[in-house]
Amino acid sequence: MNITDYILKEIKSLTPKSTVEKAQKLFNDYPITHFNVVENGIFLGSFSESDIQTIENKTALLSEYNHLLTYFFADEETTVLALLQIFADNDATVIPVLDPTKKYLGYYDLCDVLDVFASSPFMNEESETLVIETVENNFSMSRISQIVEASGGKLLGCYISEKKAGSVQVTLKVITQKITEIIQTFRRYEYIIVSSHENDSYLDDLKNRSQYLQKYLNI
């Protein structure tokens, strides 16, 4: 799936000579956080709704508020994960797309990019989601991959989902029929299993021991 197939041009960009009133109307008509300003095909920047809606002089030109322009964009080579990062960093629902000469090509919509990500094999393939934790000095993507594959699994992908002082949590997507074996191997290598899983014999054993102890204490 080519992400550039999702470049949109439905919302027409404004120019520095557009009025504040026109910009405010655009925000009222479309549920977006930013709109793009283009002059002679070249992208100048984006205005946020929070800035534009507070301007009282509706007949003023946008060029009078260039100091409020923000400048973020993607190009045709930007990956889906990088796009999600740009959306998050700028608290935006649209991202302008430029060619190497900064010519404006259109924009990406957050909903479309999320749909592309959700339909990827990483998210869509039938698999187990495993969250593990280890001390930062022990963290190694290659070791994690080796553990999964040595236990008969196939690693679809992984990412660092949380980082705390001295430790990291890693979320894995794994194709396997032997999730318990993979879990036990990670524990032998002193990884903590953060996620919960059915048929986890280690937890079942701890539960049985706890119930036995509780019964003993109640005697």
Secondary structure as the mmCIF struct_conf table of DSSP 4:
data_model
#
loop_
_struct_conf.conf_type_id
_struct_conf.id
_struct_conf.beg_label_comp_id
_struct_conf.beg_label_asym_id
_struct_conf.beg_label_seq_id
_struct_conf.end_label_comp_id
_struct_conf.end_label_asym_id
_struct_conf.end_label_seq_id
HELX_RH_3T_P HELX_RH_3T_P1 ILE A 3 TYR A 6
STRN STRN1 LEU A 8 LEU A 8
BEND BEND1 GLU A 10 ILE A 11
HELX_LH_PP_P HELX_LH_PP_P1 LYS A 12 SER A 13
STRN STRN2 LEU A 14 LEU A 14
TURN_TY1_P TURN_TY1_P1 PRO A 16 LYS A 17
BEND BEND2 SER A 18 SER A 18
STRN STRN3 THR A 19 THR A 19
HELX_RH_AL_P HELX_RH_AL_P1 VAL A 20 ASP A 29
BEND BEND3 TYR A 30 TYR A 30
BEND BEND4 THR A 33 THR A 33
STRN STRN4 HIS A 34 GLU A 39
TURN_TY1_P TURN_TY1_P2 ASN A 40 GLY A 41
STRN STRN5 ILE A 42 SER A 48
HELX_RH_AL_P HELX_RH_AL_P2 GLU A 49 ILE A 52
TURN_TY1_P TURN_TY1_P3 GLN A 53 THR A 54
TURN_TY1_P TURN_TY1_P4 LYS A 58 THR A 59
BEND BEND5 ALA A 60 ALA A 60
STRN STRN6 LEU A 61 LEU A 61
HELX_RH_3T_P HELX_RH_3T_P2 LEU A 62 LEU A 68
STRN STRN7 THR A 70 THR A 70
STRN STRN8 ALA A 74 ASP A 75
TURN_TY1_P TURN_TY1_P5 GLU A 76 GLU A 77
HELX_RH_AL_P HELX_RH_AL_P3 VAL A 80 ASN A 90
TURN_TY1_P TURN_TY1_P6 ASP A 91 ASP A 91
BEND BEND6 THR A 93 THR A 93
STRN STRN9 VAL A 94 LEU A 98
TURN_TY1_P TURN_TY1_P7 PRO A 100 THR A 101
STRN STRN10 LYS A 103 LYS A 103
STRN STRN11 TYR A 104 ASP A 109
HELX_RH_AL_P HELX_RH_AL_P4 LEU A 110 ALA A 118
TURN_TY1_P TURN_TY1_P8 SER A 119 SER A 119
BEND BEND7 SER A 120 SER A 120
HELX_RH_AL_P HELX_RH_AL_P5 PRO A 121 ASN A 124
BEND BEND8 GLU A 125 GLU A 125
STRN STRN12 GLU A 128 VAL A 135
HELX_RH_3T_P HELX_RH_3T_P3 GLU A 136 ASN A 138
HELX_RH_AL_P HELX_RH_AL_P6 MET A 141 ALA A 150
TURN_TY1_P TURN_TY1_P9 SER A 151 GLY A 152
STRN STRN13 LYS A 154 LYS A 164
TURN_TY1_P TURN_TY1_P10 ALA A 165 GLY A 166
STRN STRN14 SER A 167 ILE A 175
BEND BEND9 GLN A 177 GLN A 177
HELX_RH_AL_P HELX_RH_AL_P7 ILE A 179 ARG A 188
TURN_TY1_P TURN_TY1_P11 TYR A 189 GLU A 190
STRN STRN15 ILE A 192 ILE A 193
BEND BEND10 SER A 195 SER A 195
TURN_TY1_P TURN_TY1_P12 GLU A 198 ASN A 199
HELX_RH_AL_P HELX_RH_AL_P8 SER A 201 LEU A 217
TURN_TY1_P TURN_TY1_P13 ASN A 218 ASN A 218
#
